[in-house]
């Protein structure tokens, strides 16, 4: 009888462990199914935001970089990137890099005076961006390969548009340059195949190849 009891006990433990294992597998599959459904519906937040780092410049202001946080599915309500006007109390005057391909709207604060090299390059879902009146310089390849960007307004503060600034913006159809622009460098609008209209300012003094 003792041997039978031990056998029954072992069989019970094995069955119990098997039941727990099946339960874990079931829960795991259910979670995966829910995640898949939520992803399809565009509700899941695995990429729930973005991080940033900054470098202090000689004048006591900050140059900032922003990139997407985490991995996984895209959260559709998090497609707006707002660049902060200050970071740790330092005014942000320069943007070094924004790596956020899913962004459709990027908001630049009035504190920014310079948009640097390849800052928004490859943000191929970007459809809308407002450059504030504080910006005077648009750097090389700043908006290159922003293939969904259809139009952009350059403020009257900008004096220089550097090399390949808007190259390969295939959806860009219209752009107006203010009279403040005096220099446009080579390839600024290269391969903008949909661009049908561009108005050059009267004060422009230099267009390079």
BELCORHU-V774736 format. One record per residue. N is the residue number from 1. PSI is psi in degrees with one decimal (999 if undefined). OMEGA is omega in whole degrees, 0 to 359 (* if undefined). Layout:
n: {N;N}
psi: {PSI;PSI}
omega: {OMEGA;OMEGA}
//
This chain:
n: {1;2;3;4;5;6;7;8;9;10;11;12;13;14;15;16;17;18;19;20;21;22;23;24;25;26;27;28;29;30;31;32;33;34;35;36;37;38;39;40;41;42;43;44;45;46;47;48;49;50;51;52;53;54;55;56;57;58;59;60;61;62;63;64;65;66;67;68;69;70;71;72;73;74;75;76;77;78;79;80;81;82;83;84;85;86;87;88;89;90;91;92;93;94;95;96;97;98;99;100;101;102;103;104;105;106;107;108;109;110;111;112;113;114;115;116;117;118;119;120;121;122;123;124;125;126;127;128;129;130;131;132;133;134;135;136;137;138;139;140;141;142;143;144;145;146;147;148;149;150;151;152;153;154;155;156;157;158;159;160;161;162;163;164;165;166;167;168;169;170;171;172;173;174;175;176;177;178;179;180;181;182;183;184;185;186;187;188;189;190;191;192;193;194;195;196;197;198;199;200;201;202;203;204;205;206;207;208;209}
psi: {-39.7;-43.5;-40.1;-41.7;-43.4;-39.5;-45.0;-39.3;-44.5;-43.1;-38.4;-44.1;-44.1;-43.0;-39.6;-44.5;-40.0;-39.9;-42.8;-40.2;-44.7;-37.6;-42.7;-43.1;-42.2;-45.5;-42.1;-44.8;-37.8;-41.5;-45.0;-39.5;-44.1;-44.2;-40.5;-42.9;-44.4;-38.7;-43.3;-38.8;-9.3;40.1;-21.1;142.6;86.9;-42.7;91.5;1.7;-155.1;156.1;166.9;158.8;161.7;159.5;134.0;130.9;169.0;-28.2;7.2;7.7;176.3;145.5;126.7;149.3;142.4;138.5;161.2;146.5;135.8;-166.1;172.3;-143.5;162.7;137.4;110.8;-24.7;-4.0;45.8;9.3;125.5;121.2;114.3;126.8;148.7;-26.5;155.0;121.4;33.7;-6.3;131.8;135.2;113.0;-14.2;141.2;121.4;-44.9;137.7;108.0;92.5;74.8;-27.0;-11.9;132.3;-19.4;129.9;127.4;122.2;129.3;162.9;-12.7;-20.9;129.8;-16.3;132.2;112.4;-166.8;122.7;30.5;-51.5;12.9;131.2;3.2;75.3;0.0;-0.5;118.5;-19.9;131.6;137.7;120.3;120.6;162.4;-10.0;-19.7;129.7;-18.7;129.4;114.6;174.7;132.5;23.9;-39.9;20.6;143.4;23.8;78.9;-13.3;-3.4;117.8;-30.1;158.0;141.7;121.8;122.4;162.9;-0.4;-20.7;130.5;-24.5;131.7;114.3;-177.0;132.0;27.3;-39.2;24.8;144.2;26.2;82.7;-20.4;-4.9;118.0;-22.4;138.6;137.2;125.8;130.4;165.5;-16.7;-22.8;122.6;-18.6;129.9;122.5;166.8;137.7;17.6;-35.2;29.4;137.8;27.2;77.4;-19.1;-3.0;112.1;-15.3;130.3;130.0;117.7;142.1;156.5;-26.1;3.4;132.8;-15.2;125.3;115.3;160.5;999}
omega: {180;180;179;178;178;179;177;181;179;179;178;179;180;179;180;178;178;179;178;179;179;179;178;179;180;180;179;179;179;178;179;179;179;179;180;179;180;178;179;180;179;183;189;176;167;170;190;181;181;179;178;171;182;176;177;178;184;182;177;176;187;170;191;172;182;177;182;181;171;183;175;186;182;177;189;180;179;182;174;177;178;178;184;178;177;174;184;178;180;178;179;181;183;177;183;182;171;178;182;186;183;185;174;179;176;182;181;182;181;180;185;179;184;173;191;185;174;185;183;182;178;174;192;172;182;179;187;174;178;178;184;182;181;185;178;187;174;189;181;176;184;181;182;178;170;194;180;181;185;179;179;179;178;182;184;177;185;178;185;172;191;186;172;185;181;183;178;171;192;181;182;183;185;176;178;180;182;180;180;181;179;183;174;184;190;175;183;180;181;178;170;193;180;183;182;185;174;182;181;181;180;186;184;183;184;170;184;178;*}
//
